Amino acid sequence: MDEEHNAPVRIIIKKKRGHGGGHHGGAWKVAYADFVTAMMALFIVLWIVGQSAAVKQAISAYFKDPGVFTSTKGGLLSDAQKTAALPPPPVPFEAGGAAAEMEKLKAEAATIEKAISGTPEFKKFVDKIHLTVTEEGLRIDLVEASEGLFFDIGKAQCKPETVKLLKVIAGHLAMLQNPVVIEGYTDARPYVASGYSNWDLSTDRANSARNIMENGGLRKNQIVQVRGFADRKLRVPDKPMDFSNRRVSILVPPEKPATPAKAEVKTSPPPNPAAPASGNKGK
């Protein structure tokens, strides 16, 4: 019995291995979270840098006193300033905007040019028809040649091919809501006939084109002006006698957006002090 009590005690130590972190542990998760937080902070800074001064002021005011946006007591911004600090709403795209109108006119110019170049009968006109789109609108210039391409020299009557050409152009412009202006120009060579001048010739040629285009499909009242400039606006100023100064221009100004009607404010007339009050009637 004594030997059993005196025998040494045997201690067994068991080690348990955890499996929570895997082979590399969980340190990568902390590093990844720090990386995502840093990226989010970077994007916020970049967004703030691109904002207006009013927005930056509002953000600064919020971090100095967050209660400024919930209560005006002790705040830095008034209600009006809060509204001004907010970013402006996006401007909606308007079909009648200036940029869209220019693109529309450019597309129309390309369509007309394709229609003219694709017609064999108009082959001789191709180099003498200039289509340009500027701030004033789409301009179609019919520039004369030395022998008189669109009109006989010194006359206002269009040639048969010119009549067909103007009707083709009118058919395309009739599909637009834009107004049309027709202009006539001459060179500086004085008109030989007595009592008739370059003013008369330029105006008569423009009016002749107007008559053809109105009969060729333009809407009623689509032509708003017919102008004759004689030799006052030369195409080649340093060569006033050059035949290319003789031309007829068809101008299509940009369509103006409709102006919203103003609300009518009705006001009641002031009371007539001379009229007796209803409560004193008969007294």
Buried (B, 14 or more C-beta within 10 A) or exposed (E): EEEEEEEEEEEEEEEEEEEEEEEEEEEEEEEEEEEEEEEEEEEEEEEEEEBEEBBBBBBEBBEEEEEBBEEEEEBBBEEEBBEBBEEEEEEEEEEEEEEEBBEBBBEBBEEBBEBBEEBEEBEEBEEBBBBEBEEEBBBBBBBBBEEBBBBEEBEBEBBEBBBBBBBBBBBBBBEBEBBBBBBBBBBBBEBEEEEEBBBBBBBBBBBBBBBBBBEBBBBEEBBEEBBBBBBEBBBEEEEEEBBBBBBBBBBBBBBEEEEEEEEEEEEEEEEEEEEEEEEEEEE
